Amino acid sequence: MDNSREQKAISKMSYGFADIYGGGAFVVIGTFFTVFLTKALGMPPALAGTIPLVGKIWDAITDPMMGNIADRTTSKYGAKRFWILVGSILSAITFLVMWIPFKAGGSVTGMYIFYIAMYMLFSTGFTIVMVPYNALLPDMVDDYTVRAKFSSVRMMFSAFGAILAGLIPTLVIKDNTKASQYLIVGIVFSVIFLVSILLTFAGTWERKKEPVKVSMKDSFVNAFTVLKSRSFRFFLGIFAFGQAAADFMTGLAVYYIDDVLNAYGGGNFTILMGVLLISQFLGMIVFAPVMAKTSKKHPILIGTPVRLIATVAMLFFSHEGAPFVIILALVFIIGLCMAGVSTTIYAILADLADVDELITATNRPGTCSSMATFIRKIAAGMSSAIIGLLLSMVGYNEIAASQGLRQAASTQRGIAYIYIFAQVVFLVLTYFCTFKFPVTKKEFDIVRREINRRKGLDDSAATAEEIKVCETVTGFKYNELWNVDHALKMNSK
């Protein structure tokens, strides 16, 4: 592989294109899918909110299997790129089918079953693309800092995808009770996602290596053994809680601006989403050099406290007639700080395969990716289910919503409290997990050096400090590292 390719801007851009899908799909779904079901089709919110969560039961099967498949595959295109190619068409189709209007002859049960099936198809398509994609960077680039640069560019494309996903639907869906307008959104994004994924396939490369020989029946144990890594456990906390905070920000946005502020019309929702998403994009530009010069967790440590303050401040303006410009200013600050999590997550994930290799003596980025993808989707499903449950608890009336009527004043207040305080809880948990996360460039370089020792490529002796670092980042005693049983047995430690 020609190392000069790592320095080219086109290489970083090609790698980033596919995250227009990764960053955009869940914004569309998180912001509009429950709205589509409740406001356009009249499904009760508690029921609608459980659909993504039920779909995660299916993910518990498909994600570990896909991680194992990606690590086992041999292809002239490279294992990860081969599945990205296959998934490009499948992901476009499976995204589209979720937005087909289907009222099942007025049967709520029939409608519920149909959309569970459609969500499961989407989730499978997402898995086929994103598990290999999340595992691709470790097989393209070895250097910690270069990986950070690739991840920063990827996150800019993710933010661009989120901007498209946040703005295009608001321009198409003029009446959020009209199901046909959601279908148009589904068609538009199916095309966008197909093209973006194919561009990544065309412009990336993959290092040739021996496939991992883990049987398919052992996929599930193999996948969950990555949780033995202390670093991976803290990463999952960052990922799950950080994304849950973002999911509540976007997933309740329509309800907040429509039912609390009574300001959905007149382009206000488009403006709010535009401010939120563009500020996230700007935040990624700001945080990318911070991450490169300090560590990959610094953007979260800097941005989260500021976002907490701005989020709590929204409480004082969460009522009809509140100055919209102040709300937009607070949303702009929140968007800037949200970029800290987005910038950090996938940059960290690329390094965790190395920590896992030190534990297991096995290079399995696909398996690490599958668990990260699974946890991300679990977080999204839990967020959706909790949103639906909380909306029901505060008295949300789906019949009134489908008729374009206002919710009761108590329900409006309840939505505002949910919107703000749920984010606060998740942000505190995100900050804690980030503070405790033990890997910076210093620790990563020590891990790489120790892997080379174990492979016989470095004949130096580990210092006491290096031994301590290896134990801290892995959670294992030094003499227990580099044991393939750690990848095959849950109780090998």
Secondary structure in CASP SS format (residue, H / E / C, confidence):
PFRMAT SS
TARGET T0000
AUTHOR 0000-0000-0000
METHOD secondary structure of the structure
MODEL  1
M C 1.00
D C 1.00
N H 1.00
S H 1.00
R H 1.00
E H 1.00
Q H 1.00
K C 1.00
A H 1.00
I H 1.00
S H 1.00
K H 1.00
M H 1.00
S H 1.00
Y H 1.00
G H 1.00
F H 1.00
A C 1.00
D H 1.00
I H 1.00
Y H 1.00
G H 1.00
G H 1.00
G H 1.00
A H 1.00
F H 1.00
V H 1.00
V H 1.00
I H 1.00
G H 1.00
T H 1.00
F H 1.00
F H 1.00
T H 1.00
V H 1.00
F H 1.00
L H 1.00
T H 1.00
K H 1.00
A H 1.00
L C 1.00
G C 1.00
M C 1.00
P C 1.00
P H 1.00
A H 1.00
L H 1.00
A H 1.00
G H 1.00
T H 1.00
I H 1.00
P H 1.00
L H 1.00
V H 1.00
G H 1.00
K H 1.00
I H 1.00
W H 1.00
D H 1.00
A H 1.00
I H 1.00
T H 1.00
D H 1.00
P H 1.00
M H 1.00
M H 1.00
G H 1.00
N H 1.00
I H 1.00
A H 1.00
D H 1.00
R H 1.00
T C 1.00
T C 1.00
S C 1.00
K C 1.00
Y C 1.00
G C 1.00
A H 1.00
K H 1.00
R H 1.00
F H 1.00
W H 1.00
I H 1.00
L H 1.00
V H 1.00
G H 1.00
S H 1.00
I H 1.00
L H 1.00
S H 1.00
A H 1.00
I H 1.00
T H 1.00
F H 1.00
L H 1.00
V H 1.00
M C 1.00
W C 1.00
I C 1.00
P C 1.00
F C 1.00
K C 1.00
A H 1.00
G H 1.00
G H 1.00
S C 1.00
V H 1.00
T H 1.00
G H 1.00
M H 1.00
Y H 1.00
I H 1.00
F H 1.00
Y H 1.00
I H 1.00
A H 1.00
M H 1.00
Y H 1.00
M H 1.00
L H 1.00
F H 1.00
S H 1.00
T H 1.00
G H 1.00
F H 1.00
T H 1.00
I H 1.00
V H 1.00
M H 1.00
V H 1.00
P H 1.00
Y H 1.00
N H 1.00
A H 1.00
L H 1.00
L H 1.00
P H 1.00
D H 1.00
M C 1.00
V C 1.00
D C 1.00
D C 1.00
Y H 1.00
T H 1.00
V H 1.00
R H 1.00
A H 1.00
K H 1.00
F H 1.00
S H 1.00
S H 1.00
V H 1.00
R H 1.00
M H 1.00
M H 1.00
F H 1.00
S H 1.00
A H 1.00
F H 1.00
G H 1.00
A H 1.00
I H 1.00
L H 1.00
A H 1.00
G H 1.00
L H 1.00
I H 1.00
P H 1.00
T H 1.00
L H 1.00
V H 1.00
I C 1.00
K C 1.00
D C 1.00
N C 1.00
T C 1.00
K C 1.00
A H 1.00
S H 1.00
Q H 1.00
Y H 1.00
L H 1.00
I H 1.00
V H 1.00
G H 1.00
I H 1.00
V H 1.00
F H 1.00
S H 1.00
V H 1.00
I H 1.00
F H 1.00
L H 1.00
V H 1.00
S H 1.00
I H 1.00
L H 1.00
L H 1.00
T H 1.00
F H 1.00
A H 1.00
G H 1.00
T C 1.00
W C 1.00
E C 1.00
R C 1.00
K C 1.00
K C 1.00
E C 1.00
P C 1.00
V C 1.00
K C 1.00
V C 1.00
S C 1.00
M H 1.00
K H 1.00
D H 1.00
S H 1.00
F H 1.00
V H 1.00
N H 1.00
A H 1.00
F H 1.00
T H 1.00
V H 1.00
L H 1.00
K H 1.00
S C 1.00
R H 1.00
S H 1.00
F H 1.00
R H 1.00
F H 1.00
F H 1.00
L H 1.00
G H 1.00
I H 1.00
F H 1.00
A H 1.00
F H 1.00
G H 1.00
Q H 1.00
A H 1.00
A H 1.00
A H 1.00
D H 1.00
F H 1.00
M H 1.00
T H 1.00
G H 1.00
L C 1.00
A H 1.00
V H 1.00
Y H 1.00
Y H 1.00
I H 1.00
D H 1.00
D H 1.00
V H 1.00
L C 1.00
N C 1.00
A C 1.00
Y C 1.00
G C 1.00
G C 1.00
G C 1.00
N H 1.00
F H 1.00
T H 1.00
I H 1.00
L H 1.00
M H 1.00
G H 1.00
V H 1.00
L H 1.00
L H 1.00
I H 1.00
S H 1.00
Q H 1.00
F H 1.00
L H 1.00
G H 1.00
M H 1.00
I H 1.00
V H 1.00
F H 1.00
A H 1.00
P H 1.00
V H 1.00
M H 1.00
A H 1.00
K H 1.00
T C 1.00
S C 1.00
K C 1.00
K C 1.00
H H 1.00
P H 1.00
I H 1.00
L H 1.00
I H 1.00
G H 1.00
T H 1.00
P H 1.00
V H 1.00
R H 1.00
L H 1.00
I H 1.00
A H 1.00
T H 1.00
V H 1.00
A H 1.00
M H 1.00
L H 1.00
F H 1.00
F H 1.00
S C 1.00
H C 1.00
E C 1.00
G C 1.00
A C 1.00
P C 1.00
F H 1.00
V H 1.00
I H 1.00
I H 1.00
L H 1.00
A H 1.00
L H 1.00
V H 1.00
F H 1.00
I H 1.00
I H 1.00
G H 1.00
L H 1.00
C H 1.00
M H 1.00
A H 1.00
G H 1.00
V H 1.00
S H 1.00
T H 1.00
T H 1.00
I H 1.00
Y H 1.00
A H 1.00
I H 1.00
L H 1.00
A H 1.00
D H 1.00
L H 1.00
A H 1.00
D H 1.00
V H 1.00
D H 1.00
E H 1.00
L H 1.00
I H 1.00
T H 1.00
A C 1.00
T C 1.00
N C 1.00
R C 1.00
P H 1.00
G H 1.00
T H 1.00
C H 1.00
S H 1.00
S H 1.00
M H 1.00
A H 1.00
T H 1.00
F H 1.00
I H 1.00
R H 1.00
K H 1.00
I H 1.00
A H 1.00
A H 1.00
G H 1.00
M H 1.00
S H 1.00
S H 1.00
A H 1.00
I H 1.00
I H 1.00
G H 1.00
L H 1.00
L H 1.00
L H 1.00
S H 1.00
M H 1.00
V C 1.00
G C 1.00
Y C 1.00
N C 1.00
E H 1.00
I H 1.00
A H 1.00
A H 1.00
S H 1.00
Q C 1.00
G C 1.00
L C 1.00
R C 1.00
Q C 1.00
A C 1.00
A H 1.00
S H 1.00
T H 1.00
Q H 1.00
R H 1.00
G H 1.00
I H 1.00
A H 1.00
Y H 1.00
I H 1.00
Y H 1.00
I H 1.00
F H 1.00
A H 1.00
Q H 1.00
V H 1.00
V H 1.00
F H 1.00
L H 1.00
V H 1.00
L H 1.00
T H 1.00
Y H 1.00
F H 1.00
C H 1.00
T H 1.00
F H 1.00
K H 1.00
F C 1.00
P C 1.00
V C 1.00
T C 1.00
K H 1.00
K H 1.00
E H 1.00
F H 1.00
D H 1.00
I H 1.00
V H 1.00
R H 1.00
R H 1.00
E H 1.00
I H 1.00
N H 1.00
R H 1.00
R H 1.00
K C 1.00
G C 1.00
L C 1.00
D C 1.00
D C 1.00
S C 1.00
A C 1.00
A C 1.00
T C 1.00
A H 1.00
E H 1.00
E H 1.00
I H 1.00
K H 1.00
V H 1.00
C H 1.00
E H 1.00
T H 1.00
V H 1.00
T H 1.00
G C 1.00
F C 1.00
K C 1.00
Y H 1.00
N H 1.00
E H 1.00
L C 1.00
W C 1.00
N C 1.00
V C 1.00
D H 1.00
H H 1.00
A H 1.00
L H 1.00
K C 1.00
M C 1.00
N C 1.00
S C 1.00
K C 1.00
END
